[in-house]
């Protein structure tokens, strides 16, 4: 065990090359990256000493990210340029360090400060107008009862309070047309609540709710998220399918950040208004 | 999607660059397919140390085609080595492709998307050479799946001029005959040097060049037949299509006729040069998802001289070569730095037999205390327990593995694994006393000369071991016995012996199950039906290629995985071809009969196999030439390698710190960093080392020059008997080899 003398908050992005890392695999890869970069990471005590690294929120397998947060505790002080250089030297492909903040070592833990997350998804097989009207209906609903599968049991919950905002926009046609994807496409932007105590919204659940609203089914881009792999053939055989081609977690919001900036640049609005 | 596919297949005449530059499978296509399958990380590439070269600027393109799932294939050390060897060459690139699981197979077929390489995501069809790794008989149908998914002709006769060459290697290719019609060429032995020789020949012929013929068909700069004849001239390369088998009226193999003067009458396996002082495979790929052997691997020794009579890997990988300890330590650290791995495995067929295992392990442990060192393939002896105890972290002591292989002393002598019951018990006692609460024991049933008493002796020895564990750990003590079926392997002294009939095996298993009742005793066994197929394919001839193709058409795939294994599909395939798997697997072959693989050799001579078999029948053992006298196994003659084990006693390897020159024994001055030979297990000098390390003194470490003669003598003798697991392969023979040894590791 080595004691921490410095705490760095790493702001990072994850692109295509690392998208299929599940959270635990990502943790392992980061630990290896620290060894490759010879970063003096502080370790936890106990038989199986682990590097002290705390991710704000696990990133779902298949999801890209633009502004993720992790706290790294060092056993020796490093300057920001030195740390950045060593991180870059060992980081697995697909991860990019955006920013480093020297955080007071006694500052509150990262994860409980998290309040919201923004997501952007490119959905195939659905018209923008249809998606926008479904989004309006969902936002005006009082409750949105859904079920989430957790290992063996199914848990019923209300999705509505977890949705802070939904917007529908045109999909970026340029990137999709080249690959011969379905003609109908739309982009869904959402801000979902992310709270350790009050629950967190899942982007794929929102898409599934929208699909239900439209009498459609989903083929999630994040495998195993809402359906079993073979489910593409079985349950919604004759229902048209919404396929998510790109899903990105744009940003994680800490409580103080959201109260300072988040509300100001994202005035409450209905999805159609923003979309139109 | 169909447009994407047709773009893939058509020759890219208009592409820029000097070489053929077909388009990769589009990113969105891959993303959409992977959204529907389990563990998409298997197919996405982008791992640390994976190499993505510029396609249009690189001449010869290899794709290592591993016919099993990613988690198995990526564990293979041979693949890690050859990937680096080829990618180091500026005019070659090597990519990877693993067998897709059934879900992706179905998606690929329905979307008509070809199977892609992990690096540049091109169809396997776009490569010049597919390096096919054959490490296990039951991957046969996966080979067909992968070729089919890439639109490559399944058999050599069905391949077009544009199709890549399929070159196989790996630990089972000493009898490649059942795969003969699937492979354009076969590399025997170790692949490090020969892959470069093949690359040079192919480039000088122009195999990598693509031209479009007048008929609109894509061709290469040279035709297939010329290329294959040229490959046949490379030592260690066997081109099956240049030979034709003949059979006797009774169905037995008569002879193999040469169809071309380019085809040599016999082919011997290759031995890589400079194993002792040169390590390849430093920048090992670090997978993004967990794999079977998720650790850095350093091969410390190649070959094995224990001479277990069932062991194909041990026989075919001779002569024994050991890495200089300084080289091993430096390489292990280089691999750890390059990968960031938290664990390093010192691999070989029998790592406890590596002369410098103590030095290397304790040096690594001392210099990198946070790194876990694992020693697979351990012997049944006290030295091993002491060694593992000394380097294992305190917390993780789940199970200690030994492989006595047979239950009775008599049968262990027959298979040349002369370990005694007392030795097994003593080892178990030591392991239990050092904190391990479970002991795992590997056995085989159906060995030549086995009686009912021998089978029940397995339960007997397990009970004895459990009793010892109980005394120390009470109800927590556990003995796990893993029982597999004996599979006669080509190029072993037991190659002539038939396997037990499946129902006999089942009877023996059920007898064992009855004897294994009670708390703390766990018995697991291998499906005897898959052992039957292993033996049939292992001892098969060319008539089995159509059987493999039929079995695949009947729906057999991923046969090595219990949940996918379709025995009936295989039986039906044998039936349809009018063949009987039992004839291949269970027949005792007369020693005078010609064998389908007798023109191929590696490791030991045919004479030795016959001689050693006679000793087995007489219940006599053959000494390990690492410590004992030379048994004239013929390795130097077969391989052309100068073997310095033998009558002179144990191998002396003394490497100075300067540059790997071999010096005299002893004589280590305080300034010159020199390695001295420590003697075999059992040598007093050696036990002092074990004792020093195990009590934490760790005074003797690499480069420290502690004179052991001054260390206090404990005089404990470790005996030389040891263990060697069947089909356990350290992983570098030829293109690759199996990773079946998963259970046989001790990492503490």
Interface residues (C-beta under 8 A of the other chain):
Chain A: X16 X17 X18 X19 X20 X21 X22 X25 X28 X29 X31 X32 X33 X34 X35 X36 X47 X48 X49 X61 X62 X90 X92 X93 X94 X176 X178 X179 X180 X181 X219 X220 X221 X222 X223 X224 X229 X230 X232 X243 X244 X245
Chain B: X1 X3 X4 X26 X27 X28 X29 X31 X32 X34 X35 X36 X37 X38 X39 X40 X41 X44 X45 X46 X47 X48 X50 X103 X286 X288 X289 X290 X336 X337 X338 X339 X340 X341 X342 X370 X393 X394 X395 X396
